[in-house]
Structure formats: C-alpha cells, structure tokens
Amino acid sequence: MDEIYKSKWISAKGSADNAVFEYSKRFFAHKKIKKATLCSSAIGVYTAKINGANADVYPLAPGWTMYQYRVQYQKTDVSSLIKEGENVISLSVGRGFLCQAVSHDGTPRTLLPGLDPSGTAVICSLDLLYDDGSTENISTDGTWLVGETKWRSCDMYDGDVYDSTFIPPSPVSASVLPAGTETLVFQEGCEIGEHERFGVKEVILTPRGETVLDFGQNITGYLQIKVRATAGVCRLTYGEVLDKDGNFYRDNYRAAKAQTTIICGGGEFVFKPKFSFYGFRYVRVDEWNGELIPDDICAVAVYSNMERIGNFHCSHDGLNKLYENVIWGQKGNFLDVPTDCPQRDERMGWTGDAQVFSSCAAKNFDVLRFFEKWLSDMRACQKDDGRIPVVVPSYWARTSAAWSDAGVIIPYNLYMQYGDARIISDNYDMMRRWIDYLRNNFDDYIADKRHFGDWLALDVPDEYSGKTPKEFIAVAFCARSTELFIEMSKILGKEYEKYSEFYDFCRDVIRRDFSDESAYEASHGDSSLFTQTYYVLRLSFGLYDSDGERAELSEKLNDMVLGCGTHLTTGFVGTPYLLFALSDNGYTKTAYSLLLRKEYPSWLYQVSRGATTMWEHWDGIKENGDLWDDKMNSFNHYAYGSVGDWMYSVMAGIKPARAGYGEVVFEPAVDKRLSSVLASIKTPHGTLISKWEICGNNVKFTFTVPENVPASAVIFGEKYKLSAGENVIDVKLP
C-alpha cells in the first residue's frame, strides 16, 4: 500500500473562494537519491512542483469523481527533481470541478470531514530511496505552510484572474483535517493531456469594432500566451460563434463569464491556465496593454488521453467534415468525464448524452478505461433503492428513461466493442439494482412527469421534450435495459428468469397501451404517440410480435420520413437509432437520403453553416442566421454525433458477429450517390478495414481481416467467406 494512505489531508482557511493556494514543505535529502516517488491528490485540481520544476502531474488532476466516496491519486517518478541537500515541494490547489460539487438546490455537500463545504484540500506523500538502500518519507501534515498565489481567481465557469504584480503575504501553517484516507483510489481513468495546438487563423474586426481572434476550430482547452504587455490589464472573453452580422456572440454561455484576466506589471512572461478550461473557437480581446502579436497566442486542446482506433473517409466532402466534427465533439467532451458541453455553466456528466453516443465513441477511440472510471462513479452515486441519477458525478436523485439506462446500455456497448466481460461483472450489481428498481416501482416510474422525453425533438415547436409520450419512451427503455441485462446475465452465467418475466411484462404494456392507433387516439384525444421516434424505438428494440408487424412499422416510419419532405424530427432519444431502423428494415436509400440532406434539419445543415463540432440543436444557427434560444444552445454537444456509428456499421458495414470482433461480418450498404467509402477499426484482435468503390458498372470491395478472426461478407444478399489478410471482391452494381 502506498504511503499516501498514512498522510494527512490539509487545508487552509479561505480556500472556499476561487483563489489558488499553495502548500509547501522544505526538506533535506541527506544522501544521494536513487529514486523518488510522489503520490499526490486534492479536493479541487492541483499542480505539483519540486524545487520550482513541474512534477509532471497531468492537467486538471486528480480529475472529477464522487469526492465523498472516491478521490483519485497520482503517482509520479520525480527522481530527477530531487537534489542532495535542501529541497522544496509545493502543491497549488484551485477549486476546479468543485464549482459543480454542490447540488443545484444550493445545498452544500460535505466532501471531507472538517473541510469547508466548498473548500479545497491537498494530500501527498514523497518517498525517497537513497543509494544506500535507506528510505525517507515526507508527507502532508501540520508542519506544511500554505499561502496565497498570483492566481487570484480560477473558476471552471468564470475563468482566470492572474495578477503578476501580486506579492503574497507570508504563508501560515496549514490546517490538518480529521478526514481519513478511505476515499483515496489510485488513478483509474485516462489521464488528461494537452493535444493539438492551433494558431490564430484570422484576426477579425467585427461590425461593432471588436477585435476577435479566430482559431478555426471549436475546442476544449485554454490559451497559451506570451505576454509582452506594459503595466495594466489584459482581458479576453471566449465564445463559440459569431452572430449573423459577424459580431462576437457568447450569450449561450449563460452565467459563465468565461474570461481570462491578466494583470501585468510590464515585461514578458508566458501565461497558461492550470486550474480551469474553456470551450471556444473565438476569443474577443476586451483589453490589451501593449502590442497584441497573434503569433504569441495559441489555443491548446485538452482532453483525456485516448488511443484513436477508428477512421472513416468517403467520396463526399460534406460527410468527411461531418465525421471530423463527430471526432472533435468527442475530444471536446471526453475530459475525464463525458460532459454534455464544455463551455457554459453546466459541463456535467449527463448520462443520456453519454449513453446515446457510447457505441460510436467506442469505435472512434479506445474508451474502455475512460468509461470504467466513470462507471465506478456511477456505482458510487447509485441510490439505495437502485436509482441511477441523470448526472454522474451526481448530487441529484432524479432519474429519467434513456438517461438512467446508461448504467446498462453503456456496459453492454463496451462489451460488444472490446469483448471484455469484466466491464459486465464490475457493473453487474449496479445493473441488477437498476432493473429491480424498475420492477418494484414500475407504475410510479412510468408516470413520472420528470422524464426528459425525446429531448430537443423537432415534432413540437419550441418545446424541449418532443411529442413522443414520455410514458412510452419509459416503457420502451425498461424493455431494452432488461433485455440487455438478461443477455449479460447469460454471459456471466447468472440467474435471469424473473427478469425475463419483467421483460415480457414490458412488451405486454407496449402491446396493450401503445400499439393501437385508434384506441390511443380515442383515449388520449390525439395521435401524438405516432412519431418518428415511436416507430424507431419499436423497431430498434424489437418491440413487435411478428415479421408482418415489423414490416408494417418500418413502412410507416419510412412513409413518415418521406411524407414530411425526407427529413428527421427526432431528438436525443430517437436519432441514434433512426438510420439503423430504416436500413435494417429495407429502407437504406431513405437512410442515406437523411444523411445526405443538406437543408435544415440535417447533419449536413450544420456542416453547411460552418460547424467544426456537433451542435446541441439541429438549428443552433437558424436558416436566417438567427441563433437559437441562448438558454440551451451549445455548439459542442456530441449526442447527434452518434450518427458515426451508422457510418462505421452500415456505410462501411463493419459489424461484430461476436463481442470484441472475435468474429466479423462485413455488410456494407452501397449507395450510388457516393463513389467510395473507407473505414477501419482497431479491435482487440487486430485492425479491420472495409473499403468499397464504384468503378463503372462494378463495385470493388476490399476487406482486411486480422489473423485467426473468422470473417464473412454479405454483398447484395450474397455471402462470401473471407480469409486473413486482404480480400478483394468485384461484383456488378445492381
């Protein structure tokens, strides 16, 4: 066990405000160092230095967890930083994710015994191994000093205030907290890293006379600035878009100020945030003392370190840009937790957003470790009665269909992608308790008016929840989660009979209450049930009794899509399944038409409006250039990026016949409006590649299969057996 478990949590009076506090300790290394290891953590976010040099702890460490139950700590080799003689170790701590660590009803939560409800704390253990084999340990305790820093304010929502002229008062003794170390866990999730860097693409003078820097890509991260300012204030404000007149717009950030303020005393220095992040493409220069040199500023993309495993390219430039936007939507929101958006006063781990995108996410990047950590926090915040909250880390008890079901659907999707049954076994009890909650509270749960419904659907103007009845969505997801739980129970050899009974019961409710159009209309006074999402969920979740009923449902869905001008009306719940519901049931051409549509509403409409990430709303920027309501209009929101799953699975046709692609079926859907498609996915067994290209009257298919992976291809209804390596099949275009 690491020595950090014997250390003490320490804090400082006043650490509940947004200033950064530095904790320090002088110590002597009396002999030559062979190895030095630092274990450290914080309530808040922290940086660590030894003798003024960075100790290489990743940005925004220790990440965001359910602090009451789990706080990650990091272990770093700092041997090269220790010198024989006097040394100084220091840790600086800002509030970081604590801006979200109180419930929205304003009730403070106790994160550590003895800690101010919104205060920060730090803990560390420095283990020294000398050349002669002797050891020494320096740990946080009452001998450490704490003082203020030049970081006068650091807030995830409001931004940074850095005063280079501030002279901190003398440090004082830190307070030792009575808290134990039971909540400490060694780093579980992917470390956060700095990735792409973007220079200023254009300096814009807006019609209002504002100076705006355009970095060309909407990212999550911060600016690195070489400040060459005279004495005075430099202030920058962040935004995602310009309005239709070309002016800087940031009302969609709501209460988040999203500003960087640098107070300068003259001279040059490099500024880079350490305790906050921003979501932005544009930066308005509000104040700048001295000459503003664009080459002195770069935007740094910050997100969790995930291996890229999927790629897609086709002959359609718009679809290639859409796919790139899907990737950037994931990068911008996979920052230790899967956030809904990175810019406004929210940035939370919404379970519904993560659920609908999880299958696509797992093909784009290796996200197994990323989600394992987040699911650990989901287990930690599950309520005693089995409820799974809509936000993780969470301080809400609220549940909702499709959101709370993330506790079942995400482990299943991860298992299918990576073939690791551990993700099922680790989360099995959580899943079982959730299904038991649904069984035990079915009537009240279904009738709960707080379900989000088909969030942001277009079938009811200016309403968030869409037209599809919440009760139907709730029953449909009860059935789906139970079905997947049964399948995973079989994989682990667990008992599932009573859950089969509940699954059959849910199907009976669909059949009884949500299948007869005339009866529903008579009892409810309208036919609001029968939406695109209604048909999509019944088809995608297998909620029909015969092939004939399936054909009838799919025909009605197709007619509904074509009847409104071949466009979608689905929201967060229906959209991830929409194209699959069409293509799996004989209407691939209609699915392609939806994907290739350029007019609003469509995926390519966003591309045509200059999007570089996925939008929260289909019409975040309206056709006339107006912006959607600023209350909820993120331009970096990955939910609709779930379409990437269809691009891999249907356009390229890469499908696992067994979990983890232990067996593979290639079944690409060719559409003459494209001339080629190429996709690859790195699996636990090797990289799969699927390519098709139309050459005159023929289609040339090329499939690459790893060694020892049984594989086949289905092309225009004909089945082909594939061997390891590259397989080329040339057939006549129907």
QUILIN-V64722 format. One record per residue. N is the residue number from 1. RES is the residue in three letters. PHI is phi in degrees with one decimal (999 if undefined). Layout:
BEGIN
n = (N/N)
res = (RES/RES)
phi = (PHI/PHI)
END
This chain:
BEGIN
n = (1/2/3/4/5/6/7/8/9/10/11/12/13/14/15/16/17/18/19/20/21/22/23/24/25/26/27/28/29/30/31/32/33/34/35/36/37/38/39/40/41/42/43/44/45/46/47/48/49/50/51/52/53/54/55/56/57/58/59/60/61/62/63/64/65/66/67/68/69/70/71/72/73/74/75/76/77/78/79/80/81/82/83/84/85/86/87/88/89/90/91/92/93/94/95/96/97/98/99/100/101/102/103/104/105/106/107/108/109/110/111/112/113/114/115/116/117/118/119/120/121/122/123/124/125/126/127/128/129/130/131/132/133/134/135/136/137/138/139/140/141/142/143/144/145/146/147/148/149/150/151/152/153/154/155/156/157/158/159/160/161/162/163/164/165/166/167/168/169/170/171/172/173/174/175/176/177/178/179/180/181/182/183/184/185/186/187/188/189/190/191/192/193/194/195/196/197/198/199/200/201/202/203/204/205/206/207/208/209/210/211/212/213/214/215/216/217/218/219/220/221/222/223/224/225/226/227/228/229/230/231/232/233/234/235/236/237/238/239/240/241/242/243/244/245/246/247/248/249/250/251/252/253/254/255/256/257/258/259/260/261/262/263/264/265/266/267/268/269/270/271/272/273/274/275/276/277/278/279/280/281/282/283/284/285/286/287/288/289/290/291/292/293/294/295/296/297/298/299/300/301/302/303/304/305/306/307/308/309/310/311/312/313/314/315/316/317/318/319/320/321/322/323/324/325/326/327/328/329/330/331/332/333/334/335/336/337/338/339/340/341/342/343/344/345/346/347/348/349/350/351/352/353/354/355/356/357/358/359/360/361/362/363/364/365/366/367/368/369/370/371/372/373/374/375/376/377/378/379/380/381/382/383/384/385/386/387/388/389/390/391/392/393/394/395/396/397/398/399/400/401/402/403/404/405/406/407/408/409/410/411/412/413/414/415/416/417/418/419/420/421/422/423/424/425/426/427/428/429/430/431/432/433/434/435/436/437/438/439/440/441/442/443/444/445/446/447/448/449/450/451/452/453/454/455/456/457/458/459/460/461/462/463/464/465/466/467/468/469/470/471/472/473/474/475/476/477/478/479/480/481/482/483/484/485/486/487/488/489/490/491/492/493/494/495/496/497/498/499/500/501/502/503/504/505/506/507/508/509/510/511/512/513/514/515/516/517/518/519/520/521/522/523/524/525/526/527/528/529/530/531/532/533/534/535/536/537/538/539/540/541/542/543/544/545/546/547/548/549/550/551/552/553/554/555/556/557/558/559/560/561/562/563/564/565/566/567/568/569/570/571/572/573/574/575/576/577/578/579/580/581/582/583/584/585/586/587/588/589/590/591/592/593/594/595/596/597/598/599/600/601/602/603/604/605/606/607/608/609/610/611/612/613/614/615/616/617/618/619/620/621/622/623/624/625/626/627/628/629/630/631/632/633/634/635/636/637/638/639/640/641/642/643/644/645/646/647/648/649/650/651/652/653/654/655/656/657/658/659/660/661/662/663/664/665/666/667/668/669/670/671/672/673/674/675/676/677/678/679/680/681/682/683/684/685/686/687/688/689/690/691/692/693/694/695/696/697/698/699/700/701/702/703/704/705/706/707/708/709/710/711/712/713/714/715/716/717/718/719/720/721/722/723/724/725/726/727/728/729/730/731/732/733/734)
res = (MET/ASP/GLU/ILE/TYR/LYS/SER/LYS/TRP/ILE/SER/ALA/LYS/GLY/SER/ALA/ASP/ASN/ALA/VAL/PHE/GLU/TYR/SER/LYS/ARG/PHE/PHE/ALA/HIS/LYS/LYS/ILE/LYS/LYS/ALA/THR/LEU/CYS/SER/SER/ALA/ILE/GLY/VAL/TYR/THR/ALA/LYS/ILE/ASN/GLY/ALA/ASN/ALA/ASP/VAL/TYR/PRO/LEU/ALA/PRO/GLY/TRP/THR/MET/TYR/GLN/TYR/ARG/VAL/GLN/TYR/GLN/LYS/THR/ASP/VAL/SER/SER/LEU/ILE/LYS/GLU/GLY/GLU/ASN/VAL/ILE/SER/LEU/SER/VAL/GLY/ARG/GLY/PHE/LEU/CYS/GLN/ALA/VAL/SER/HIS/ASP/GLY/THR/PRO/ARG/THR/LEU/LEU/PRO/GLY/LEU/ASP/PRO/SER/GLY/THR/ALA/VAL/ILE/CYS/SER/LEU/ASP/LEU/LEU/TYR/ASP/ASP/GLY/SER/THR/GLU/ASN/ILE/SER/THR/ASP/GLY/THR/TRP/LEU/VAL/GLY/GLU/THR/LYS/TRP/ARG/SER/CYS/ASP/MET/TYR/ASP/GLY/ASP/VAL/TYR/ASP/SER/THR/PHE/ILE/PRO/PRO/SER/PRO/VAL/SER/ALA/SER/VAL/LEU/PRO/ALA/GLY/THR/GLU/THR/LEU/VAL/PHE/GLN/GLU/GLY/CYS/GLU/ILE/GLY/GLU/HIS/GLU/ARG/PHE/GLY/VAL/LYS/GLU/VAL/ILE/LEU/THR/PRO/ARG/GLY/GLU/THR/VAL/LEU/ASP/PHE/GLY/GLN/ASN/ILE/THR/GLY/TYR/LEU/GLN/ILE/LYS/VAL/ARG/ALA/THR/ALA/GLY/VAL/CYS/ARG/LEU/THR/TYR/GLY/GLU/VAL/LEU/ASP/LYS/ASP/GLY/ASN/PHE/TYR/ARG/ASP/ASN/TYR/ARG/ALA/ALA/LYS/ALA/GLN/THR/THR/ILE/ILE/CYS/GLY/GLY/GLY/GLU/PHE/VAL/PHE/LYS/PRO/LYS/PHE/SER/PHE/TYR/GLY/PHE/ARG/TYR/VAL/ARG/VAL/ASP/GLU/TRP/ASN/GLY/GLU/LEU/ILE/PRO/ASP/ASP/ILE/CYS/ALA/VAL/ALA/VAL/TYR/SER/ASN/MET/GLU/ARG/ILE/GLY/ASN/PHE/HIS/CYS/SER/HIS/ASP/GLY/LEU/ASN/LYS/LEU/TYR/GLU/ASN/VAL/ILE/TRP/GLY/GLN/LYS/GLY/ASN/PHE/LEU/ASP/VAL/PRO/THR/ASP/CYS/PRO/GLN/ARG/ASP/GLU/ARG/MET/GLY/TRP/THR/GLY/ASP/ALA/GLN/VAL/PHE/SER/SER/CYS/ALA/ALA/LYS/ASN/PHE/ASP/VAL/LEU/ARG/PHE/PHE/GLU/LYS/TRP/LEU/SER/ASP/MET/ARG/ALA/CYS/GLN/LYS/ASP/ASP/GLY/ARG/ILE/PRO/VAL/VAL/VAL/PRO/SER/TYR/TRP/ALA/ARG/THR/SER/ALA/ALA/TRP/SER/ASP/ALA/GLY/VAL/ILE/ILE/PRO/TYR/ASN/LEU/TYR/MET/GLN/TYR/GLY/ASP/ALA/ARG/ILE/ILE/SER/ASP/ASN/TYR/ASP/MET/MET/ARG/ARG/TRP/ILE/ASP/TYR/LEU/ARG/ASN/ASN/PHE/ASP/ASP/TYR/ILE/ALA/ASP/LYS/ARG/HIS/PHE/GLY/ASP/TRP/LEU/ALA/LEU/ASP/VAL/PRO/ASP/GLU/TYR/SER/GLY/LYS/THR/PRO/LYS/GLU/PHE/ILE/ALA/VAL/ALA/PHE/CYS/ALA/ARG/SER/THR/GLU/LEU/PHE/ILE/GLU/MET/SER/LYS/ILE/LEU/GLY/LYS/GLU/TYR/GLU/LYS/TYR/SER/GLU/PHE/TYR/ASP/PHE/CYS/ARG/ASP/VAL/ILE/ARG/ARG/ASP/PHE/SER/ASP/GLU/SER/ALA/TYR/GLU/ALA/SER/HIS/GLY/ASP/SER/SER/LEU/PHE/THR/GLN/THR/TYR/TYR/VAL/LEU/ARG/LEU/SER/PHE/GLY/LEU/TYR/ASP/SER/ASP/GLY/GLU/ARG/ALA/GLU/LEU/SER/GLU/LYS/LEU/ASN/ASP/MET/VAL/LEU/GLY/CYS/GLY/THR/HIS/LEU/THR/THR/GLY/PHE/VAL/GLY/THR/PRO/TYR/LEU/LEU/PHE/ALA/LEU/SER/ASP/ASN/GLY/TYR/THR/LYS/THR/ALA/TYR/SER/LEU/LEU/LEU/ARG/LYS/GLU/TYR/PRO/SER/TRP/LEU/TYR/GLN/VAL/SER/ARG/GLY/ALA/THR/THR/MET/TRP/GLU/HIS/TRP/ASP/GLY/ILE/LYS/GLU/ASN/GLY/ASP/LEU/TRP/ASP/ASP/LYS/MET/ASN/SER/PHE/ASN/HIS/TYR/ALA/TYR/GLY/SER/VAL/GLY/ASP/TRP/MET/TYR/SER/VAL/MET/ALA/GLY/ILE/LYS/PRO/ALA/ARG/ALA/GLY/TYR/GLY/GLU/VAL/VAL/PHE/GLU/PRO/ALA/VAL/ASP/LYS/ARG/LEU/SER/SER/VAL/LEU/ALA/SER/ILE/LYS/THR/PRO/HIS/GLY/THR/LEU/ILE/SER/LYS/TRP/GLU/ILE/CYS/GLY/ASN/ASN/VAL/LYS/PHE/THR/PHE/THR/VAL/PRO/GLU/ASN/VAL/PRO/ALA/SER/ALA/VAL/ILE/PHE/GLY/GLU/LYS/TYR/LYS/LEU/SER/ALA/GLY/GLU/ASN/VAL/ILE/ASP/VAL/LYS/LEU/PRO)
phi = (999/-66.1/-65.0/-59.8/-69.5/-98.7/-80.2/-113.0/-73.9/-127.2/-144.6/-137.9/-63.7/90.9/-74.6/-79.0/-83.6/-90.2/-73.8/-95.7/-112.4/-110.8/-105.9/-142.5/-151.1/-89.2/-148.9/-115.7/-96.7/-81.0/-137.6/-72.4/-83.6/-94.1/-154.5/-134.7/-125.8/-106.7/-109.6/-150.8/-164.4/-160.5/-92.8/124.3/-124.2/-143.0/-124.1/-130.1/-135.2/-129.6/54.2/82.1/-98.4/-62.3/-90.3/64.6/-80.7/-67.9/-58.0/62.2/-65.0/-93.5/87.3/-113.9/-133.8/-75.4/-56.1/-63.0/-116.6/-149.6/-129.9/-72.4/-124.4/-113.5/-121.6/-132.0/-80.1/-117.8/-55.9/-72.4/-94.7/-90.6/-116.0/-70.4/112.6/-78.9/-136.1/-131.1/-108.5/-142.1/-130.0/-106.0/-129.0/-113.7/-69.7/56.3/-68.0/-64.8/-63.4/-111.2/-89.6/-127.1/-69.8/-74.9/-86.5/86.9/-82.5/-65.5/-116.2/-84.7/-89.7/-144.9/-55.7/87.0/-93.4/-52.0/-51.2/-115.7/-85.2/-112.5/-152.7/-140.1/-149.0/-159.8/-143.9/-107.4/-103.0/-106.5/-115.7/-87.2/-59.4/-84.2/93.7/-75.9/-130.3/-150.1/-128.7/-117.2/-126.2/-64.5/-162.5/-70.9/-86.2/-78.3/-104.7/-137.5/-151.1/-75.2/-132.8/-72.0/-80.7/-78.8/-157.0/-139.5/-138.1/-58.8/-91.6/-89.4/106.6/-118.3/-125.8/-117.8/-111.4/-69.5/-92.1/-71.5/-107.0/-63.8/-68.1/-60.4/-67.7/-123.9/-68.4/-73.3/-92.3/-86.9/-86.7/-77.1/-66.0/-88.9/-113.8/-62.9/-82.7/-70.5/-134.8/-65.7/-41.7/-103.3/-82.4/-66.8/-65.0/-81.6/-138.5/-87.1/-125.2/-60.8/-122.9/-124.0/-79.5/-66.6/-78.5/-156.7/-101.0/-108.3/-103.4/-76.9/-56.1/-80.1/87.8/-86.3/-95.5/-127.0/-96.3/-108.2/-95.3/80.8/-145.0/-76.1/-133.3/-110.3/163.3/-161.8/-98.3/-109.0/-128.5/-86.9/-86.0/-120.5/-98.1/-77.0/-59.0/148.1/-113.7/-114.1/-134.9/-126.3/-123.9/-100.6/-152.6/-102.7/-141.4/-104.3/-78.3/-65.9/-91.0/88.6/-91.3/-62.5/-130.4/-149.6/-64.0/-71.8/-77.8/55.1/-79.7/-71.6/-72.5/47.5/-129.9/-114.3/-119.0/-119.1/-97.6/-108.1/-113.1/101.0/87.8/-115.7/-160.7/-101.7/-111.5/-152.2/-59.2/-126.2/-126.6/-153.6/-148.3/-135.0/-111.5/-167.7/-121.9/-109.7/-133.8/-88.5/-89.9/-79.6/-144.6/-154.4/-90.7/95.5/-85.5/-90.6/-107.8/-53.4/-67.4/-83.8/-125.0/-137.2/-95.8/-110.2/-78.6/-125.5/-160.7/-64.5/-74.0/-126.5/-74.2/-73.2/-122.0/-120.5/-146.1/-146.7/-154.6/-145.5/-80.3/-104.5/-60.6/-63.1/-69.0/-63.9/-68.4/-58.5/-61.8/-60.5/-65.6/-60.0/-61.5/-71.6/-63.0/-71.7/-57.5/-71.3/-121.2/-99.2/-113.5/70.6/-124.4/-78.7/-80.9/-76.9/-158.2/-109.3/-118.2/-86.4/-80.6/-146.2/56.8/-106.9/-83.5/-65.8/-70.5/-66.9/-59.6/-65.9/-62.6/-69.3/-100.0/-61.7/-66.5/-65.5/-56.8/-74.0/-93.3/-72.2/-136.0/-77.9/-111.8/-60.6/-66.1/-57.0/-76.5/-57.5/-64.2/-66.5/-67.4/-61.7/-72.7/-63.3/-63.4/-67.1/-102.4/-64.9/-77.0/-58.5/-87.3/104.3/-63.8/-109.6/-72.8/-82.7/-133.1/-136.7/-58.0/-136.0/-132.0/-110.4/-96.7/-64.0/-121.0/-160.1/-58.7/78.8/-86.5/-64.1/-68.5/-56.4/-62.9/-107.3/-68.6/-66.1/-56.1/-64.7/-62.8/-66.5/-62.5/-63.8/-78.1/-109.4/70.0/-99.9/-68.2/-60.6/-65.8/-77.2/-64.3/-63.4/-109.4/-62.9/-64.2/-61.3/-63.6/-61.2/-65.5/-66.9/-65.0/-63.3/-61.1/-63.2/-65.1/-79.1/-129.9/-55.3/-61.6/-66.2/-65.7/-63.7/-82.9/-62.5/-77.2/-87.8/-56.4/-77.8/70.7/-83.6/-53.3/65.2/-64.7/-99.8/-83.3/-132.2/-59.6/62.0/-122.9/-77.1/-88.7/76.0/-89.6/-60.2/-56.6/-61.1/-62.3/-63.8/-59.3/-63.1/-65.6/-60.4/-76.1/-58.1/-64.5/-64.6/-62.9/-66.7/-60.2/-67.0/-63.3/-61.3/-60.8/-71.1/-62.3/-63.3/-60.8/-90.1/72.6/-94.4/-71.0/-142.9/-58.6/-66.8/-77.6/-63.6/-64.3/-68.4/-59.8/-62.3/-61.5/-61.2/-63.7/-63.9/-65.1/-59.8/-63.9/-78.2/-107.0/-135.3/-132.5/-93.6/-60.8/-67.1/-66.2/-64.4/-64.4/-67.0/-82.2/-111.1/82.9/-158.0/-110.8/-64.7/-64.1/-91.0/-113.0/-57.7/-65.2/-56.2/-68.0/-60.2/-69.0/-63.1/-72.2/-70.6/-97.7/66.4/-92.0/-147.2/-107.8/-158.7/-63.1/-65.2/-66.4/-60.4/-63.0/-66.8/-63.8/-68.6/-64.2/-66.1/-62.5/-60.8/-62.2/-66.8/-65.1/-67.8/-67.7/-102.6/94.7/56.2/-143.1/-85.7/-129.4/-77.3/-110.9/-61.3/-81.1/-85.8/-59.6/-59.2/-103.3/-59.2/-65.7/-63.2/-61.0/-77.9/-69.1/-72.1/-125.8/91.7/-121.7/-63.3/-60.5/-65.5/-60.5/-60.9/-62.4/-65.0/-66.4/-88.5/-63.3/-101.4/-80.6/-66.1/-93.0/-170.9/-67.7/-75.1/-60.3/-62.1/-61.2/-64.7/-91.6/89.3/-62.5/-117.5/-141.2/-87.0/-98.9/-71.4/-110.7/-57.4/-120.5/-53.8/-114.0/-74.8/-61.6/-87.0/93.2/-66.8/-98.3/-61.6/-43.5/-73.2/-69.1/-156.0/-144.6/-80.7/-107.2/-146.7/-141.3/-83.4/-53.7/-73.6/-70.2/-58.4/-59.0/-58.2/-61.2/-68.0/-65.1/-69.5/-83.9/-113.5/-59.3/-90.4/73.3/-87.5/-134.3/-77.3/-84.6/-135.1/-55.7/73.8/61.3/-66.3/-144.3/-131.8/-122.6/-96.6/-140.8/-71.6/-101.2/-88.7/-130.6/-67.0/-73.8/-116.8/-104.9/-162.2/-142.2/-139.6/-143.7/-142.3/-137.8/-81.6/-109.5/-60.4/-105.3/131.7/-91.6/-97.5/-130.4/-126.5/-141.0/-136.7/-145.8/-85.2/-125.1/67.4/-95.3/-117.4/-122.2/-101.0/-105.7/-128.8/-120.7/-109.3/-120.8/-66.6/-60.6/63.1/-116.6/-59.2/-147.1/-144.7/-130.8/-117.1/-124.4/49.6/88.8/-95.1/-101.6/-128.2/-88.2/-111.2/-113.7/-64.6/98.3/-91.1/-120.1/-115.8/-129.3/-114.4/-131.7/-74.6/-73.4/-60.7)
END
